Amino acid sequence: MPDNAQEAQTPGVLDTAALRRKLVNRMWWAGSRNLVGYGLMAFAMPALGQVAKGAGMSWVPVVGIPIIIIGIFGVLGTLRSLISAFFITRGASRTLAHYPFDTFVPRITKVDGAEATKGRPKSMTLTLHTADGNESPLMRINPVPRRGPWRNPWPEGIDGGLHIAGDPHFGAVGYIPSSGVFLFMQPDDWDGTAGERRQASPERARLAAEAELNQRII
């Protein structure tokens, strides 16, 4: 975290390159797993139903109808989510290609979605608080990959702090060591924080441009 957002480092050094590979692999595994699972429900179940019917189990195709419907909607939903997931994963990956996990933020304040314990709130935002009293803009966050709707949208351990790679006025990736969860984040009020980005030093602006964080991704 550059300039006045600099934070004291915690003991130990995170391997940013290894975590970058972990993030990308985890994202694509999640997408592939969902697509294959729903695909089997949608397209393998009809064939299984015909085989079962031929074996005298005529009830199997009837039972399989809701499974097929769930599978079809699951495939469509997964394909739709993969589009946004691609851009978020790409943004997080490019961020980690240019910024190391060199900062630990010990405290956060949840704002939008703070009371949620299950599901996917329409918006999740937080503020990062450094040990020396500085704070980030209000940040919109997206877990990478998305968490299941049956889980708490706030990753376990986030209240204990997180490692940050990036520049909060442009965008950053958070990593929660206790749960291994990644977050991609950018200022919630993108236009309202434009002045800080314009005043950034040439080095900050260059890094953000190379990571493509000089544009809104989420």
C-alpha positions as CSV (number, residue, x, y, z in Angstrom):
1,M,0.0,0.0,0.0
2,P,1.7,3.2,-1.2
3,D,2.4,6.6,0.3
4,N,0.1,7.5,3.3
5,A,-1.6,4.1,3.2
6,Q,1.6,2.3,4.2
7,E,1.2,-0.3,7.0
8,A,3.6,-2.1,9.2
9,Q,4.4,-5.6,7.9
10,T,3.6,-8.7,10.0
11,P,6.3,-11.2,10.6
12,G,7.0,-13.5,7.6
13,V,6.8,-12.9,3.9
14,L,4.0,-14.2,1.7
15,D,4.9,-15.8,-1.6
16,T,2.8,-13.6,-3.9
17,A,3.6,-15.6,-7.0
18,A,2.4,-18.8,-5.4
19,L,-0.7,-17.2,-4.0
20,R,-1.5,-15.8,-7.4
21,R,-1.4,-19.3,-8.9
22,K,-3.5,-20.5,-6.1
23,L,-6.1,-17.8,-6.7
24,V,-6.4,-18.6,-10.5
25,N,-6.4,-22.3,-10.0
26,R,-9.1,-22.1,-7.3
27,M,-11.3,-19.9,-9.4
28,W,-11.2,-22.1,-12.5
29,W,-11.7,-25.2,-10.4
30,A,-14.8,-23.7,-8.8
31,G,-16.2,-22.8,-12.2
32,S,-15.4,-26.2,-13.8
33,R,-16.8,-28.1,-10.9
34,N,-20.1,-26.3,-10.9
35,L,-20.4,-26.6,-14.7
36,V,-19.7,-30.3,-14.8
37,G,-21.9,-31.0,-11.8
38,Y,-24.9,-29.1,-13.2
39,G,-24.2,-30.5,-16.7
40,L,-24.4,-34.1,-15.5
41,M,-27.7,-33.3,-13.8
42,A,-29.1,-31.6,-16.9
43,F,-27.8,-34.0,-19.6
44,A,-26.9,-37.3,-18.0
45,M,-30.1,-37.7,-16.1
46,P,-32.4,-38.1,-19.2
47,A,-30.2,-40.9,-20.5
48,L,-30.1,-42.5,-17.0
49,G,-33.9,-42.2,-16.9
50,Q,-34.3,-44.1,-20.2
51,V,-32.0,-46.9,-19.1
52,A,-33.9,-47.2,-15.8
53,K,-37.3,-47.2,-17.6
54,G,-36.1,-50.0,-19.8
55,A,-35.1,-51.9,-16.7
56,G,-38.7,-51.6,-15.3
57,M,-38.0,-48.6,-13.0
58,S,-40.5,-46.3,-14.6
59,W,-40.5,-44.0,-11.6
60,V,-36.9,-42.8,-12.2
61,P,-37.7,-40.5,-15.1
62,V,-40.4,-38.9,-13.1
63,V,-38.1,-38.3,-10.1
64,G,-35.4,-37.1,-12.5
65,I,-37.5,-34.2,-13.9
66,P,-36.8,-31.7,-11.1
67,I,-33.1,-32.8,-11.1
68,I,-32.9,-32.0,-14.9
69,I,-34.6,-28.6,-14.3
70,I,-32.2,-27.7,-11.5
71,G,-29.3,-28.8,-13.8
72,I,-30.4,-26.6,-16.7
73,F,-30.8,-23.5,-14.5
74,G,-27.5,-24.3,-12.8
75,V,-25.7,-24.5,-16.1
76,L,-27.2,-21.2,-17.3
77,G,-26.4,-19.5,-14.0
78,T,-22.8,-20.9,-14.0
79,L,-22.2,-19.7,-17.5
80,R,-23.5,-16.3,-16.6
81,S,-21.4,-16.0,-13.5
82,L,-18.3,-17.2,-15.3
83,I,-18.4,-14.0,-17.4
84,S,-18.1,-11.7,-14.4
85,A,-15.8,-14.2,-12.7
86,F,-13.4,-14.0,-15.6
87,F,-13.0,-10.2,-15.3
88,I,-12.6,-10.3,-11.5
89,T,-10.1,-13.1,-11.6
90,R,-8.2,-11.4,-14.4
91,G,-8.1,-8.1,-12.4
92,A,-7.0,-9.9,-9.2
93,S,-4.3,-11.9,-11.1
94,R,-2.9,-8.8,-12.8
95,T,-2.9,-7.0,-9.5
96,L,-0.8,-9.8,-8.0
97,A,1.5,-9.7,-11.0
98,H,2.5,-6.1,-10.2
99,Y,2.0,-5.7,-6.4
100,P,3.3,-8.0,-3.6
101,F,1.5,-8.9,-0.4
102,D,3.7,-6.5,1.5
103,T,1.1,-5.0,3.9
104,F,-1.0,-6.3,6.8
105,V,-4.1,-4.4,7.8
106,P,-5.1,-5.4,11.4
107,R,-8.6,-4.0,11.5
108,I,-11.5,-3.5,9.1
109,T,-15.0,-2.0,9.5
110,K,-17.8,-3.7,7.6
111,V,-20.4,-1.4,6.2
112,D,-22.8,-2.6,3.5
113,G,-23.8,-6.2,4.1
114,A,-22.3,-6.1,7.6
115,E,-25.2,-7.9,9.2
116,A,-25.4,-10.7,6.6
117,T,-24.7,-14.2,7.9
118,K,-25.8,-16.2,4.8
119,G,-26.4,-15.6,1.1
120,R,-25.0,-13.0,-1.2
121,P,-25.7,-9.4,-0.3
122,K,-26.3,-7.0,-3.1
123,S,-23.3,-5.0,-2.0
124,M,-20.4,-5.7,0.5
125,T,-18.2,-2.9,1.5
126,L,-15.6,-2.3,4.2
127,T,-13.0,0.2,5.3
128,L,-9.4,-0.8,5.9
129,H,-7.8,0.7,9.1
130,T,-4.0,0.8,9.4
131,A,-2.2,0.5,12.7
132,D,-1.1,4.2,12.5
133,G,-4.6,5.5,12.2
134,N,-5.0,5.9,8.5
135,E,-8.0,4.4,6.6
136,S,-8.8,3.5,3.1
137,P,-11.7,4.7,1.1
138,L,-14.9,2.7,1.4
139,M,-14.0,-0.4,-0.6
140,R,-16.4,-2.7,-2.5
141,I,-15.3,-6.3,-2.2
142,N,-15.8,-9.5,-4.1
143,P,-14.6,-12.9,-2.7
144,V,-12.6,-14.8,-5.3
145,P,-14.2,-17.2,-6.1
146,R,-17.7,-16.4,-5.0
147,R,-18.9,-18.1,-1.8
148,G,-21.9,-20.4,-1.9
149,P,-25.2,-18.8,-1.0
150,W,-25.5,-21.1,2.0
151,R,-22.3,-19.8,3.5
152,N,-21.5,-16.6,5.4
153,P,-20.6,-14.0,2.8
154,W,-17.9,-12.6,5.1
155,P,-14.9,-15.0,5.1
156,E,-13.8,-16.5,8.3
157,G,-11.1,-14.6,10.1
158,I,-11.6,-11.3,8.2
159,D,-12.2,-9.4,11.5
160,G,-8.7,-10.4,12.5
161,G,-7.1,-8.5,9.6
162,L,-5.9,-9.3,6.2
163,H,-2.8,-9.0,3.9
164,I,-3.1,-6.5,1.1
165,A,-1.5,-6.2,-2.3
166,G,-2.2,-3.2,-4.4
167,D,-3.2,0.5,-4.0
168,P,-6.6,0.9,-2.3
169,H,-7.4,4.1,-4.2
170,F,-7.1,2.1,-7.4
171,G,-7.7,-1.5,-6.4
172,A,-6.3,-4.3,-4.3
173,V,-6.4,-8.0,-3.5
174,G,-6.9,-9.1,0.1
175,Y,-5.8,-12.4,1.5
176,I,-7.0,-13.7,4.8
177,P,-4.4,-16.1,6.1
178,S,-6.6,-17.9,8.7
179,S,-9.1,-19.1,6.1
180,G,-7.1,-18.8,2.8
181,V,-9.8,-16.6,1.2
182,F,-9.0,-14.0,-1.4
183,L,-10.9,-10.7,-2.0
184,F,-10.8,-8.3,-4.9
185,M,-11.6,-4.7,-3.9
186,Q,-11.9,-1.3,-5.4
187,P,-13.3,2.1,-4.1
188,D,-17.1,1.9,-3.8
189,D,-17.4,5.5,-4.9
190,W,-15.1,5.3,-7.9
191,D,-15.9,8.8,-9.2
192,G,-15.6,10.3,-5.8
193,T,-12.1,9.0,-5.3
194,A,-10.9,10.2,-8.8
195,G,-9.1,13.2,-7.2
196,E,-6.8,11.0,-5.2
197,R,-5.9,8.9,-8.3
198,R,-5.2,12.1,-10.3
199,Q,-2.8,13.2,-7.5
200,A,-1.0,9.9,-7.3
201,S,2.7,9.9,-7.9
202,P,3.9,8.9,-11.3
203,E,5.1,5.5,-9.9
204,R,1.7,4.8,-8.3
205,A,0.0,5.7,-11.5
206,R,2.3,3.6,-13.6
207,L,1.8,0.5,-11.5
208,A,-1.9,0.9,-11.5
209,A,-2.0,1.3,-15.2
210,E,0.1,-1.8,-15.7
211,A,-2.2,-3.8,-13.5
212,E,-5.2,-2.2,-15.3
213,L,-6.5,-0.8,-12.0
214,N,-6.9,2.6,-13.5
215,Q,-10.4,1.6,-14.5
216,R,-13.4,0.2,-12.6
217,I,-13.6,-3.5,-12.6
218,I,-16.3,-4.2,-9.9
